[in-house]
Structure formats: C-alpha cells, structure tokens
C-alpha cells in the first residue's frame, strides 16, 4: 500500500472539526471553530467560498442523498439548512439547547436524525423539515450515529461509554453494548452490514457482530481517542483517525494494520489531533486541530 500527500488546503483560522463530501462530485465542505462553513474544490484542490456564516462552532455536516440540501449542526444546538438550488440558507431547525454532534439521514424514510449533548435524537422530515419525534437515548451526550446499510438499525455512541442500537422502523431500543471504558467518539457499520465498528476516547477500536451484538475483536488501535472511522467505498479497508495525530488503515476482513500515516512515519501529516476523515474514491481526506485539510492518494496492491 502506498500513500502520497497530494494537497494541503489552508484557510481555516481555527481547528476544523468536521467534513462532508457534497452530493456533487469533487466538492468538499468543512466546518469548525470558525465563523463560516467552507466549500472546496477537490478537482482543483482550491478554496471556492464561504458557503454561509455561522453563529457557533460547526460540529456536524450532512448532505443527504437526492436532496439539494446541506445540514450543519452547531455548538449552540441549532441545525442550519442550506439550499443548493437557491444558494441560500433555507431554515434553522431549532430544538436542541445543547451542542449537536452528529447528523445522519434515513433514505427510505426520508428522515433526518440529529444527535445532541442533551442525550436525545430528534427526527425530522426531509420533505417538510418538520420535527416528527424525539427519542431519549442517554442521560448523557450522544456523540455519533451510524445507520446500517439496509437502514433497519441505527447505532448511537454515547459519552457514558455505551452504544445503543435502535430499530429505525419504530425507534425502539434493541440492545445496549458495553465494552468501552470511555466515551464513544466514532461508529460505522461495515459496508455489508455484518459488523459494527466503534472507536472511543479509550483509544480502542471494537468490532461487534451486527446480528448477535457479541464483541468479535478488540484492537488497541491508537494512543489517544479514536475520533473518526471511515470505510473505503469499494475495497475491503477502513481507516481510523486519532487525537494521537495518526491515521491508520486496516483490513476490513482480517482487521490487520496495513498503513500508518503520521509524522513519526515520515509523512508531512497533521501536527495536532485529526478530527475527521472521509474517502473520496481512493483519496483519503483528513481535517484536524492544526486548521489543515490534507488530501492523501492511497495506492492499493492488486
């Protein structure tokens, strides 16, 4: 496996907390402890514009499939909705009084899930932007959401070290997974839905069977918190990013470590915590506390 740094995008004046690929190929959005949400070209590796100003730090960005909308979750609890067709802010979803940490959508139900520090997930109609339900998941912060590929299950990672699995048809709780010793920061279902990966502040990556919910594997993956997990869109690999300033690429079938991207390994990588990663084909994009967006070209052995 080969790794080549192909671009470093700068412009943010403060730490970058999150990133999201647009529904339109070649476009990236980033947000953090800045006064605006930023749009970038991945074709030209260049700044395009500040999409819209924000009144508080951006912790989550979500672009639902088949909708010309972008949702930004803010530290003050608001969710700002940007309409690409009109190129303007369409609405602000006001419900949560505490920070919004993650946003995901359920395509087949046309619903939006918003997770907050208040321990609840609010559920909104993507068509009307109306609040439909609120579910109390935890007595503490919900940090992350992942939805199974068949959209039947949702997993919520919480500050109380627990992962709670919900049936997305009726939003009933199915199972609570115990194993991490500190807050859950990242969750992802495998592309085939067979297992769930969690990453925590305890620096561990845990593999859970998606049917039995048994703990299949525990990997002492990093030195500090595992902030982000991302599966390659087509190949059997996933990447993890950490507060320890490293990115690691693992086999999705054998769970072996194949590559470490860090300054210690000779890469011109991030100098501070890496907060979020995303795959754009064979490119891996990372953002961090050092205000940088780095684009990595990953070459896979045949």
N, C-alpha and C positions, 0 to 999 in steps of 0.2 A: 504494500500500500504506500502510495506517495502522497505527499502534502506540499502544496505550493501556495504561498500567500500571493494573491493576485491584486488585491486592492485594500486600501485603508481609507475609510471615509470619515472625515472630521468636520465638525461644525457645531455639534452639541457643546454647550458651555458647562454642562453638569453631567453627572452619571446617567447612563442610559439603562433603563430597567427592562424594557420590553421591545419586541419587534414582531412584525407580521408581514407576510407576503400578500400583495394585493391579489384580487381576483384576476386582474390584468397582468399577464406575464411580464417579467422584467421590472416590476415596481415593488419597492420595499417601503414600509412605514416603520418609524421608530419613535419612541417616547420615553421620557424620563423626568428628571428633576429640572425641567426646562419650562419655558413659557409657551411652548408650542409643540404640535405633533408634526413630524417632518416626513416629507416624501422624497425618495431617492430613486435614481435610475440605476438598475443593475446591468443594463446594457452598456451604459457609458461610465458606470461607476462614479456618478456625479450627483450632487445636490440638485433637486428640482425646485422645491419650495417648502415653506412652512404651510401645511395644509390648513390649519386653523389654530388660533391661540387657545391656551388652556389656563384655568384659574388655579390649578393644583397639579401636583406631580401625576404623571401617567404611569399606572402600574399594569394595565392590560390593554391590548388592542385585538380586535377580532373583525375579520372580513368574512361574513357568511357567504357560502356558495350560492350563486344565482340571484344575489341581491346586490344592487348598486350602492351598498351602504358600508360604512366603517363605524364600529363602536369603540369608544375609548373609555376605559374605567379609570376614574380619578381617585386621588387620595381623600378627597372630601366626600366621597360616596356617590357623586354624580356619574352618569354614563352619557357621554356626548355622542350624538349620532350625526355623521356626515353623509350627505347625499352626493355621490359622484356625478350623477346626471346634472344636477343643479349647481354643483360645485359650491355648496353652502352647508352650514350646519342646519340640519332639519329639525332636531329636537334635543332636549336634555331629559333623560329618564331620571326622575328624582324619586328615590325611595329609600335607599340606604343612607344612614347618617355617618357611617364609618367607611374606611377605605374599601374600594373594590379591587380585588386581587386577580380575578380571572373571569373571562367571558368565553363561552362556547355556544354553539347552536346545534339544534337537532333538525336535520334537513327534512326528514319525513313528517315531522310535526310542525315545521315552520315556527319553532320556538327558540327563544334566546335564554340562556342560563347565565346569571350574574352572581358571583360568589363574593362574599364580603367578610370583613373583620367582625361584623356583628353576629356571625355564626349561622346566617341564613343564606339561602339561594333564592333569588327572585326569578320568576319565569315570566317572560314577556312574549307577546305575539309579534313575529317578524313582519306580519302584514299590516297590523294596525298600531304597533308599538304600545299596546295596552298591557298593563300588569294583569297577569292571569292568576298566578298563585305565588305563595311564598312557603318554602319549607325550612323548618328549623333542623339543621344538620348537626350543629355542635353548640356547646356553650362557649366556644372559643372561635378564633379566627379560622376561616376556610381559605387556604392558600392557593389551591389548584383544582382544576376539573379535567377529567378526560372522559370521552364517550366511546363506547365500544363500536367497532366498525358496523355492526348490524343495528346500532342505535337503540338497543334494548336495555342497556345498562349504562349507568353513569357512576363514576367514582369520584369522591371528593376527599382531598387531602387536607388535614386539619392541624392546627397548632398543638392540639392535645396528643399528638403522636399517632393518631388513628386515621385509618382510611375507611370511609363508609360507602358501601355500594347501594345504589338505588335502582329500582325498576323505573324506567323512564316512561312507561305507559301510564302508570297511576301515581308515580312519585312516592312509592312506599319503600321503606328501608328493607334491604335484603340481608346484609351482613356487615359487620364491623371487623376490620382486620387490625390485629395488634402485632407489633414486631419492632417498629422503630422506637428508639429511646428519646427522640427529639422531634420537633415539628416536621411535617411533610411539606416539602417545597415543590416537588415535581411528580407528575403522574403521566403515564402513557400506556394505552393498550397497544399490544402488538398488532401489526397490520392484518393478521389473520384472526385476531381476536382471541387467540388461545391462552394468552397470559397478559398480566398487568405488571408494569414496572413502576416502582416507586423510588424516589430519591429524597433523602432527608437532611436536616441540619446535622444529624449524627454522622454524615459523610458516607452512609451506607446506601447501596442500591439493592433493592429486594425484588425478586421475581415471584409472582403469585400466580397459581393456576386459576384461570378465569372461570372454570366450572366448579371445582371443589373449594377454591379460595385457600388452598394449602400453600404454605411458603415452600417454593421449589428450590430457591437458591438465595444465598446472601453473599453479596460482594462488597468487601471493604474498598470501595471504589476510589475515594478521594481522601484528602487530608482534612478538608473542611466541607461545609454544606454543599450538597448537590442541588444546584439551582435550576437546572433545566435538563430535560431528556428529549431527544428527537430521533425518530426512526427515519432511515433513508427511504425515499418514496418507492423504490423498486427493488433494491438489493438487501440481502439479509444482514444489515448492520444497524446499530443505533449509536448515537453519540451522547455523552454526558458532559455538562459544563459545571464548573465549581467555583466556589469562593476561593479555592486554593490557586486560582489563575490558570488552571489547565483545562483542556478539552481532551476527552478520551473517546476512542472509537472501539466498539465492542462487536463481537459476532452475535447476531440475533438468534442463532440456532445453538451455538456452542457456548455463548457467554464468555468467550475468551477476549482478552485485551489485545487489540491489533495495532493501535497507534496512540501515542501521547503527544499532544501539541501543547508545548509550553516553552517558556524562556530557558528553563533548565535543559530542555532537549534541543536547544539551538534555534528555535523558531522566534521570529520577531512577533511575539504574541502580546496578549494583554498584560499590563503591569499591575492590574488590580482585579478584583472579583469579576468573573464572567457571569453575567446575569441571565442571558437567554441565548439560545441557538435555534437555527432553522435550516432545513435543507432546501436548496433550490436546484433540483436535479442532483448532479454530483458536486455542486458547490455547497459548502457549509458556511453559514453566516453567523457571526458572533458579535454580541454587544456587551459592554461592561462599564464598571465604575470609572474607568480611565477615559470615558467620553468617546471611545472609538468604536467604529463598526469595521470589522475585518471580514474580508471575503477569502475563503480558502477553497482551492481546487483540489479535490480528493481523487486520486487515481487508484482504481481497484484492479487487483490482479485478475486475469482471466481464469 
